[in-house]
Amino acid sequence: MKITRLKFFTIAALLLLFITVVHKDAFSGLRFPGSVPCFLAYSLPQADDTIYRSETLILTRISPNVYVHTTFLNTETWGKVSCNGMIVTGGKEALVFDTPSDDSSSAELIGFIRNKMNLHIKAVVPTHFHNDCLGGLKAFHKNQIPSLASYRTIALAKEKNFNLPQKVFKDSLTLKVGTRDVWVRFFGEGHTVDNVVAYVPGDEVLFGGCLLKSLDAGKGNLEDANQGQWSETVAKVKKAFPGVKTVIPGHGSTGDGALLDFTINLFK
């Protein structure tokens, strides 16, 4: 009887393997990260609570009042790259940090926040001048959503003939969303000379944008970087927010304070 049972399970296992390998269409309804290059396939944010997913946009809730929006940018050097932004909610309002890289994905994001989450988008804040932060500004402006950025970001975007944010701040800004504060701060140069971060007290969530790296990431795009100051800048961020619980990098998986230490060591 033991031999017969063993043969049965062996045949069943081989049959399952055959179906999996030969008849791939049987699993076509399942979603795998195959549209992302292999070195990025597992670098999407960890889905604590994915509330929306399409081919071009993923929304993930990571705390009671904070969501990550993830879209995709096609690049010559890195292939198809996942790009993170942040949504902070309060009452019937929302703030968006970084636009998707194009207008169509930005319109999709705006539509979901307004029509499915039933929130008024108070403003959008690009955290630096690259396309993965402000490439979709036209869609926000078309929808009468004001944009704010540091004077450094606006100057660099103007120099590159990129989309221009409408309103300017210097080195720090406190925004209200409902009754909740969100702090935006410039701590120094790193990924770019203008990169700012945003912090949500209460939820203790830090959006580091491209200044912060996901665990085990490489150095990435260094075209506009200041590698000599990068570690020092992140050390200042770490000191400013000792109670941080969740850290959102510009690309890759969300994590905790370990992302700060990882980025500091990466650029030492």
GUPATI-547787 format. One line per 4 residues: for each residue x, y, z of N, C-alpha, C. Coordinates in pm, whole numbers, plus 32768, in hexadecimal, padded with zeros to 4 digits. Example, Ala and Ser with C-alpha at 12.3 -4.5 7.8 and 13.67 -1.06 7.14 Angstrom:
8527,7DC7,830C,84CE,7E3E,830C,8528,7EB6,830C ~ 8505,7F1F,82C4,8557,7F96,82CA,850A,8003,8313 .
END
This chain:
8054,7F87,8000,8000,8000,8000,8057,807E,8000 ~ 80C4,807E,804A,811C,80F2,804F,8157,810F,7FC6 ~ 817C,80A4,7F7C,81B7,80B7,7EF8,8150,80F2,7E99 ~ 80D6,80C1,7E9D,806B,80F2,7E45,8051,8186,7E61 .
804C,81AB,7EE1,8034,8236,7F05,80A7,828F,7ED6 ~ 8120,8261,7EE3,8195,82AD,7EB7,818F,82C4,7E21 ~ 816B,8259,7DD7,8161,8267,7D45,80F6,82CD,7D21 ~ 8087,82CB,7D6A,8019,8327,7D4D,8046,83B8,7D5B .
8089,83D7,7DCA,80B4,8461,7DE1,8123,848A,7D81 ~ 8178,842B,7D59,81E1,844A,7CF9,81A5,846E,7C72 ~ 8142,8421,7C46,8100,843C,7BC6,80B7,84C2,7BCC ~ 8075,84DE,7C3C,802C,855C,7C4C,808B,85D3,7C45 .
80FF,85C7,7C86,8161,8633,7C84,8197,864B,7BF9 ~ 81B5,85DF,7BB0,81E7,85ED,7B28,817F,862A,7ACC ~ 8100,8605,7AE0,8095,863D,7A8F,8086,86D2,7AA7 ~ 808D,86FB,7B26,8084,8789,7B47,80F8,87D7,7B09 .
8171,879F,7B0D,81E6,87DF,7AD2,81D4,87EE,7A3C ~ 819E,8787,79FD,8187,878B,796B,8126,87F9,7947 ~ 80B8,8805,7993,8055,886E,7977,8091,88F8,7989 ~ 80E1,8908,79F3,811B,898B,7A11,817A,89B9,79A4 .
81CF,895D,7971,8235,8980,7910,81FD,898D,7884 ~ 81AB,892D,785C,817C,8927,77D2,8103,897F,77BB ~ 80A6,897F,781A,802A,89C9,7806,802B,8A48,785A ~ 8080,8AA5,7835,808E,8B21,7882,800D,8B72,7881 .
7FBC,8B65,7818,7F42,8BB2,780E,7EE1,8B90,787F ~ 7EF2,8B1B,78BA,7E99,8AF6,7927,7EA8,8B54,799E ~ 7F19,8B9A,79A3,7F33,8BF6,7A11,7F35,8C88,79E4 ~ 7EFE,8CA1,796F,7F07,8D28,7937,7EB9,8D8F,7988 .
7E57,8D63,79D6,7E0A,8DC1,7A25,7E52,8DF1,7AA1 ~ 7EBE,8DAF,7AC6,7F0A,8DD9,7B3C,7F6B,8E47,7B16 ~ 7F89,8E9E,7B78,7FE2,8F0F,7B5E,806B,8EF3,7B9A ~ 80CF,8EF5,7B45,815A,8EE8,7B72,81A5,8F64,7B46 .
8214,8F87,7B89,825D,8FFE,7B65,82B5,8FEA,7AEB ~ 8280,8FA8,7A85,82D2,8F89,7A11,82E7,8FFE,79B3 ~ 8294,9068,79C2,82A4,90DB,796C,8316,9134,7998 ~ 8351,9114,7A0B,83C2,9161,7A3E,8441,9112,7A29 .
84B0,9152,79FF,852D,910A,79EB,8553,90B9,7A65 ~ 85A0,904D,7A50,85BB,8FEF,7ABB,85FB,9030,7B35 ~ 864E,9097,7B1D,8690,90D1,7B91,8634,912C,7BE0 ~ 85BB,9147,7BA9,8559,9198,7BEF,84DB,914A,7C10 .
84D7,90CA,7BEB,845B,907E,7BF3,8424,9079,7C80 ~ 8479,9079,7CE5,8449,9070,7D6D,8465,90F0,7DBA ~ 8467,9162,7D73,8485,91E0,7DB4,840C,923B,7DC0 ~ 8393,9204,7DAA,831C,9253,7DBE,8301,9262,7E53 .
82B3,92CA,7E7A,8295,92D9,7F08,8252,925C,7F40 ~ 826D,923C,7FBD,822E,91CA,7FFC,819B,91EA,8013 ~ 8142,9197,7FE1,80B3,91B4,7FE2,8073,918E,8067 ~ 8072,91ED,80C7,8029,91D8,8142,7F93,91D6,8123 .
7F68,9231,80CC,7EDC,923B,80A8,7ED2,927E,8020 ~ 7ED6,9231,7FB7,7ECA,9268,7F30,7E37,9284,7F14 ~ 7E15,9303,7EFE,7D8A,9328,7EEA,7D67,9338,7E56 ~ 7DCE,933F,7E00,7DB4,934E,7D70,7E2D,931C,7D24 .
7E14,92D8,7CB6,7E81,92A8,7C63,7E53,92A5,7BD1 ~ 7EA3,92E3,7B7B,7E91,92D8,7AEA,7F1A,92C0,7AAD ~ 7F22,92BC,7A2A,7FA2,92A9,79E7,7FFF,9320,79FB ~ 7FC7,9395,7A1D,8016,9410,7A23,801A,9452,7AAD .
7FC7,9423,7B0A,7FBF,9464,7B8C,7F9D,93FF,7BF9 ~ 7FE6,9408,7C6A,7FCA,93B8,7CE2,7FBE,9418,7D58 ~ 7F55,9407,7DA8,7F44,9456,7E22,7F44,93F9,7E9B ~ 7F9A,9417,7EFB,7FAC,93C2,7F70,7FA1,9415,7FEF .
7F4B,93E8,804A,7F3E,942C,80CA,7FA9,93F7,8129 ~ 7FF5,9452,8167,8061,9427,81BF,8050,9456,824F ~ 7FEF,94AF,8266,7FCE,94DD,82ED,7F40,9513,82E8 ~ 7F06,9538,8359,7E7B,9567,8356,7E61,95DA,82F6 .
7EC4,9630,82E1,7EAD,96A8,8291,7F0B,96B9,821A ~ 7F5C,9653,81FE,7FC3,9661,8197,7FBD,95EB,8135 ~ 7FCB,960C,80B5,7FCB,95AB,8049,8047,95C1,7FF2 ~ 8076,9556,7FB4,80DF,955F,7F4F,809D,9551,7EC6 .
80BB,95AE,7E6B,8092,959A,7DE0,810E,9571,7D90 ~ 8100,9505,7D46,816F,94CE,7CF8,8148,94CA,7C65 ~ 819C,9508,7C13,8189,9505,7B82,820D,94D9,7B43 ~ 8214,94DB,7ABE,8287,949F,7A7B,82C0,94FE,7A12 .
8344,9504,7A10,838D,955C,79B4,83E6,9508,795B ~ 83D9,9517,78D8,8430,94D2,787A,84AF,9523,7864 ~ 8522,94E6,7882,85A2,952B,7875,85FE,94DD,7817 ~ 865A,9524,77D8,86BB,94E3,777F,8720,9490,77CD .
8748,94C2,7841,87B1,9480,788F,877D,9410,78E6 ~ 870C,9426,792B,86DD,93C9,7991,8663,9377,7965 ~ 8630,9391,78ED,85B8,934A,78C2,853D,9385,7903 ~ 84DC,9332,7925,845F,935D,7963,8471,9362,79F9 .
8466,93D9,7A33,8486,93EF,7AC0,8407,9416,7B0C ~ 83F2,93D9,7B80,8383,9401,7BD6,83A8,9480,7C22 ~ 834A,94DE,7C29,8361,9560,7C68,82F6,9579,7CD2 ~ 8322,959F,7D4A,82C6,95B4,7DBA,82AB,9647,7DD3 .
8230,9662,7DFA,8209,96E4,7E2F,81B6,96CC,7EAB ~ 818B,9738,7EEC,813F,972A,7F68,80BE,977A,7F61 ~ 8054,9743,7F9E,7FD6,9789,7FB1,7FBC,9790,8047 ~ 7FA2,9807,807A,7F7E,9819,8107,7EF0,984B,810D .
7E9C,980B,8160,7E0F,9831,816A,7DEF,9869,81F3 ~ 7D89,98C0,81F6,7D59,98F8,8273,7CD0,9933,825B ~ 7C6D,9905,82A6,7BE6,9932,828C,7BBB,990C,8200 ~ 7B92,996E,81B3,7B68,9958,8128,7BD2,998A,80C5 .
7C4E,9998,80F4,7CB8,99CF,80A0,7D29,996C,808D ~ 7D7A,9987,8025,7DF1,9936,800A,7E60,9990,7FD7 ~ 7EDB,996D,7FFB,7F53,99A9,7FC2,7F9D,993D,7F75 ~ 7FD4,9961,7F01,8020,9902,7EB0,80B1,9931,7EAA .
810D,98D3,7EC2,819B,98F1,7EB7,81D4,98A2,7E42 ~ 8208,98EA,7DE3,823D,98BA,7D63,81CC,988A,7D07 ~ 81D3,98B7,7C8B,8174,9889,7C26,81A9,980A,7BE7 ~ 8151,97BA,7BAA,8184,9754,7B4E,81D2,9799,7ADE .
821A,974B,7A8F,8275,9786,7A2D,8230,97B7,79AE ~ 81AE,979D,799E,8168,97CB,7927,80DC,97F8,794C ~ 809B,983D,78ED,8017,9877,7907,7FA9,980E,7911 ~ 7FB3,97A2,78C4,7F48,973E,78C5,7F42,96F5,794C .
7FB6,96CE,7981,7FB8,968D,7A05,7F8E,96F0,7A72 ~ 7FB4,976E,7A61,7F8D,97D4,7AC2,7EF6,97E8,7AC0 ~ 7EBA,97E9,7A48,7E29,97F7,7A3E,7DE2,9780,7A80 ~ 7E1B,9709,7A70,7DE3,9691,7AB0,7DE8,969E,7B48 .
7E59,96CE,7B7B,7E68,96E2,7C0C,7E05,974A,7C3F ~ 7DFD,97BA,7BFB,7DA0,9825,7C23,7D11,97F1,7C24 ~ 7CEC,97A8,7BBC,7C65,9774,7BB2,7C43,9716,7C24 ~ 7CA1,96C0,7C4B,7C87,9662,7CB8,7C77,96AC,7D3D .
7CCF,970B,7D58,7CC7,9755,7DD7,7C42,979F,7DE1 ~ 7C1A,97DE,7D72,7B9F,982D,7D74,7B20,97D6,7D73 ~ 7B1D,9774,7D1C,7AA1,972C,7D03,7A8E,96B0,7D59 ~ 7AFB,9670,7D82,7AF0,95F7,7DD3,7B0D,9611,7E67 .
7B6E,9667,7E82,7B8C,9689,7F0D,7B39,96FF,7F3D ~ 7AF9,9746,7EDC,7AA2,97B9,7EFA,7AEB,9826,7F49 ~ 7B64,9845,7F1A,7BB6,98A9,7F5C,7BD5,991D,7EFF ~ 7BDF,9994,7F3A,7C0C,9A0B,7EF2,7CA4,9A11,7EF6 .
7CE4,9A19,7E83,7D77,9A20,7E7F,7DA1,9AB1,7E94 ~ 7DDC,9ACB,7F06,7DFD,9B54,7F2D,7E75,9B89,7EE1 ~ 7ED8,9B34,7EC9,7F52,9B60,7E83,7FA6,9AE6,7E5F ~ 8005,9AFC,7E04,806B,9A98,7DE4,80F4,9AD8,7DF9 .
8151,9A89,7E32,81D6,9ABC,7E52,8240,9A62,7E13 ~ 8281,9A8E,7DA7,82F3,9A42,7D71,836B,9A52,7DCE ~ 83AE,99E1,7DEE,841C,99E8,7E4E,84A4,9A03,7E0E ~ 84AF,99F9,7D8B,8522,9A2C,7D42,84FD,9A3A,7CAE .
855C,9A66,7C5C,8538,9A94,7BD6,8534,9A28,7B6B ~ 8552,99AB,7B8B,8552,9942,7B26,84C5,991E,7AF9 ~ 84BE,98DA,7A87,843F,98BA,7A48,83E7,985F,7A9C ~ 8423,980B,7AF0,83D3,97B1,7B43,8396,97F8,7BBB .
83AA,987C,7BC3,836D,98CC,7C2E,830C,9935,7BFA ~ 8327,9968,7B81,82D1,99D3,7B4C,82A7,99BF,7ABB ~ 82BF,9947,7A86,829C,992E,79FA,8208,9935,79DC ~ 81B3,9925,7A43,8123,9929,7A2E,80E1,99A9,7A5E .
812E,9A13,7A71,80F7,9A8F,7AA7,8087,9AC9,7A52 ~ 8091,9ABB,79CF,8029,9AF5,7978,7FA0,9ABE,7999 ~ 7F9A,9A3C,79B8,7F19,9A00,79DB,7EE2,9A3C,7A5C ~ 7F39,9A55,7ABD,7F0C,9A92,7B3A,7EDC,9B21,7B23 .
7F29,9B6C,7AD4,7F01,9BF6,7AB8,7E80,9BFB,7A68 ~ 7E70,9B9F,7A0B,7DF4,9B97,79BC,7D7B,9B80,7A16 ~ 7D90,9B39,7A83,7D25,9B1D,7AE3,7D1F,9B82,7B54 ~ 7D5E,9BF5,7B40,7D59,9C64,7BA0,7D93,9C3E,7C29 .
7DFA,9BEB,7C26,7E3E,9BC5,7CA1,7EC1,9C12,7CAA ~ 7ED3,9C65,7D0E,7F4E,9CB6,7D16,7FC8,9C61,7D35 ~ 803C,9C8F,7D07,80BA,9C48,7D1F,811A,9CA4,7D6A ~ 8166,9C68,7DC6,81C8,9CB2,7E15,824D,9C6A,7E10 .
82BA,9CB6,7E08,833F,9C7B,7E07,83A3,9CE0,7E3D ~ 8418,9CAD,7E63,8481,9D06,7E94,84B5,9D5D,7E22 ~ 84EF,9DCD,7E46,8524,9E27,7DE0,8592,9DE3,7D90 ~ 85DB,9D86,7DCE,8642,9D3D,7D86,8604,9CE6,7D18 .
8598,9CA0,7D3C,8555,9C48,7CDC,851E,9C98,7C66 ~ 84E0,9D09,7C83,84A7,9D5B,7C18,8515,9D91,7BBD ~ 8585,9DBC,7BF7,85F3,9DF0,7BA6,862D,9D84,7B4B ~ 863F,9D0C,7B80,8677,9C9F,7B30,8616,9C70,7AC4 .
8596,9C6A,7AE6,8531,9C43,7A83,852A,9CA9,7A12 ~ 8536,9D27,7A33,8535,9D90,79CE,85AF,9D86,7974 ~ 8621,9D6B,79AF,869E,9D5C,7964,8696,9CE8,7901 ~ 8653,9C7B,7929,8646,9C04,78D4,85CD,9C09,7877 .
857F,9C76,7881,8503,9C83,7834,849F,9C15,7855 ~ 8498,9BF0,78D7,8438,9B8E,7908,83B9,9BD5,7935 ~ 8354,9B87,7959,82DB,9BBF,7993,82FC,9C0E,7A11 ~ 82BE,9C83,7A1F,82DF,9CDB,7A8F,8275,9CD9,7AFC .
829B,9CC1,7B78,823E,9CD3,7BE8,8214,9D65,7BF3 ~ 81A0,9D7C,7C2E,8165,9E02,7C2D,8191,9E59,7CA2 ~ 819D,9E1C,7D18,81B9,9E6B,7D90,823E,9E3E,7DCD ~ 8280,9E9C,7E10,8308,9E83,7E3E,8312,9E8B,7ED6 .
836A,9E38,7F11,8391,9E49,7F9C,8429,9E40,7FA3 ~ 8462,9E65,8015,84F3,9E68,801F,8529,9DE1,804F ~ 8542,9DD3,80D0,857F,9D57,8102,8520,9D01,8154 ~ 84B0,9D39,817F,8453,9CEC,81CF,83C4,9D1D,81B9 .
8367,9CC3,81D3,82DA,9CE1,81BA,8287,9C84,8212 ~ 8221,9CBA,8253,81C1,9C69,829C,813A,9C74,8258 ~ 8106,9C02,822C,8087,9BFE,81E6,801D,9BC2,8240 ~ 7FA1,9BEC,822B,7F2F,9BB4,8273,7EDD,9B5E,8214 .
7EB7,9AE8,8243,7E59,9A95,81FA,7DF0,9A6B,8260 ~ 7D78,9AA5,8257,7D1A,9A9B,82C4,7D54,9AE5,833B ~ 7D5D,9AA2,83AD,7D9D,9ADF,8423,7E2B,9AAD,8436 ~ 7E5B,9A5E,83D9,7EDE,9A1B,83E6,7F4D,9A70,83A7 .
7FC1,9A76,83EA,8036,9ABA,83B3,808A,9A58,8361 ~ 80C8,9A8C,82F8,812E,9A43,82AD,81A4,9AA2,829C ~ 821A,9A73,82C4,8291,9AC6,82BE,82E2,9AA6,8242 ~ 830A,9B0D,81FB,8361,9AFE,8187,83E3,9B47,81A6 .
8455,9B01,8196,84D4,9B3D,81C0,8543,9B1F,815B ~ 859C,9B80,814C,8619,9B6D,8101,8689,9B5C,8166 ~ 86D3,9AEC,815E,873F,9AD0,81BC,87C8,9AD9,817C ~ 87CF,9AE1,80F8,884F,9AE6,80B3,8849,9A9A,8031 .
88B9,9A9A,7FEA,88C0,9A5A,7F67,88D7,99C4,7F73 ~ 88B1,997B,7F0A,88C3,98EB,7F08,88AA,98B5,7E7C ~ 8834,987B,7E68,880F,984B,7DE2,8811,98BE,7D7F ~ 87E2,9931,7DAC,87EB,99AE,7D60,880B,9A1E,7DC3 .
8821,9A95,7D8F,8840,9B06,7DE7,87C2,9B40,7E26 ~ 874C,9B14,7DF8,86CF,9B51,7E26,8675,9AF2,7E74 ~ 869F,9A74,7E89,8643,9A11,7EC2,8613,9A36,7F4E ~ 858E,9A34,7F60,8550,9A4A,7FE2,850C,99C9,800F .
84EC,99C1,8090,84A3,994E,80C5,8424,9981,8107 ~ 83C5,9926,811C,8347,9949,815F,8330,98E8,81D2 ~ 8300,991D,8243,82EA,98CC,82BA,825C,98E1,82EE ~ 821C,9871,8313,8193,9875,8346,8195,9850,83DA .
8197,98B2,8435,8195,9893,84C3,8111,9850,84E9 ~ 8114,9801,8551,809E,97B4,8575,80A5,972B,8534 ~ 80A5,9726,84B0,80BB,96A9,8468,814E,9683,8469 ~ 81A5,96E6,847D,8237,96D3,8480,8269,9694,83FE .
823A,96CD,8390,8262,969E,830B,82BB,9707,82CA ~ 832B,96D9,8294,8389,9730,824E,838A,970D,81BA ~ 836F,9770,8165,8380,975E,80D5,8405,979B,80AF ~ 8465,9745,8092,84EC,9775,8072,8503,978E,7FE0 .
84A5,975F,7F8B,84BB,976D,7EFC,853E,972C,7ED3 ~ 857A,9760,7E6C,85F5,9723,7E37,8670,973E,7E8C ~ 8662,978C,7EF6,86D1,979E,7F53,86EC,971D,7FA0 ~ 8685,96CC,7FB3,8692,9650,8000,8685,95D7,7FA6 .
86D4,9570,7FC5,86D9,94F5,7F76,8691,9483,7FBF ~ 8651,942D,7F72,8619,93B4,7FAC,868C,9355,7FCE ~ 8672,92FA,802A,86DB,929E,8057,8712,924D,7FE2 ~ 8797,9243,7FDB,87DE,91F7,7F75,87DA,9238,7EEA .
87AA,92B4,7EE1,87AC,92FB,7E61,883A,9329,7E41 ~ 8853,9344,7DC1,88D1,9380,7D98,88C8,9417,7DA2 ~ 892E,945C,7D73,8931,94EE,7D7E,88D4,9532,7D1A ~ 88B2,94EC,7CAD,8851,9523,7C4F,8887,9596,7BFC .
882D,95F0,7BD5,884D,9661,7B80,889E,96C9,7BCE ~ 8919,96E0,7BA3,8972,973E,7BE9,8991,97BA,7B95 ~ 8945,97CC,7B2B,8963,9839,7ACC,8963,98C2,7B0F ~ 8907,98D8,7B6D,88FC,995A,7BB0,891A,994F,7C45 .
8960,98E5,7C6D,8974,98C9,7CFB,89ED,9912,7D35 ~ 89E8,9921,7DB7,8A5B,994D,7E04,8A7C,98DA,7E64 ~ 8ACF,987C,7E38,8AEE,9807,7E88,8B3E,982A,7F06 ~ 8B8A,9897,7EFD,8BDB,98C0,7F6F,8B89,98EE,7FE6 .
8B0F,9923,7FCD,8ABB,9955,803A,8A46,98F9,805B ~ 8A2F,9894,8009,89B6,9842,8013,89A7,9805,809F ~ 8A0F,97C3,80D1,8A06,9782,8155,89EC,97E7,81C4 ~ 8A2F,9858,81BD,8A1F,98BF,8222,8990,98F4,8223 .
8957,9905,81AC,88CD,9936,81A2,886C,98D3,81E1 ~ 887C,9853,81C2,8821,97ED,81F9,8833,97E1,8290 ~ 88AD,97F3,82C1,88C4,97F1,8351,8875,9861,8396 ~ 886B,98D3,8356,881C,9942,838D,8787,991E,8390 .
8759,98DB,8326,86CE,98AF,8322,86B2,984E,8395 ~ 870C,97EE,83A8,86FD,978B,8413,86F6,97CE,849D ~ 874A,9831,84B2,874C,9877,8532,86CD,98C8,8548 ~ 8695,98FF,84DC,861E,9953,84E7,85A0,9904,8507 .
859C,9884,84DF,8524,9833,84EF,8544,97AF,8536 ~ 856B,97B5,85B5,8595,973A,85FC,8523,96D7,8611 ~ 84A6,9704,860B,8435,96AC,8623,83F9,966F,85A5 ~ 843E,967C,8534,8406,964B,84B6,83EB,95B5,84BC .
8378,958E,8489,8351,9501,8485,8355,94C7,83F9 ~ 832D,9519,8398,8324,94E9,830D,836C,954A,82B2 ~ 83BE,9514,8257,840C,9566,81FA,83EA,953D,816B ~ 83C6,959F,811B,83A5,9588,808E,8418,95BD,8038 .
845D,9566,7FEF,84C5,9595,7F93,8488,95BC,7F0D ~ 84D6,95FD,7EB9,84A4,9624,7E35,8489,95AE,7DDB ~ 84D4,9542,7DEE,84C4,94C8,7D9E,84D5,9450,7DFB ~ 8486,93E9,7DE5,8498,936E,7E30,843F,9365,7EAB .
845F,9307,7F01,8408,92E1,7F6F,840D,9343,7FE3 ~ 8398,935D,801A,838C,93AA,8096,83C8,935A,8109 ~ 8402,93A2,816B,843E,935D,81DC,8437,93B2,8259 ~ 8498,93A1,82B1,849D,93EF,832D,851D,9441,8330 .
854A,9465,83A7,85C1,94B9,83B4,8640,947B,837D ~ 863D,93F8,8366,86B3,93B6,832C,86D7,93EE,82A3 ~ 8675,9426,825D,8692,9461,81DA,86EC,94DB,81E7 ~ 86DE,9523,8254,8735,9596,826C,87C5,9569,8280 .
87D7,9504,82D5,885F,94D1,82EE,889B,9494,8270 ~ 884A,944D,8225,887B,9410,81A9,88AC,947B,8148 ~ 885E,94E6,8139,8885,9551,80DC,8902,959A,810C ~ 890A,95B3,818E,8981,95F4,81C6,89FE,95A1,81A6 .
89F8,9521,81BE,8A6C,94CA,81A7,8A8C,94BA,8114 ~ 8A25,94BD,80C0,8A39,94AC,8030,8A8F,951A,7FF5 ~ 8A84,9592,802C,8ACB,9604,7FF1,8B3E,9636,8048 ~ 8B65,95E8,80AB,8BDB,960F,80FB,8C5B,9600,80AA .
END
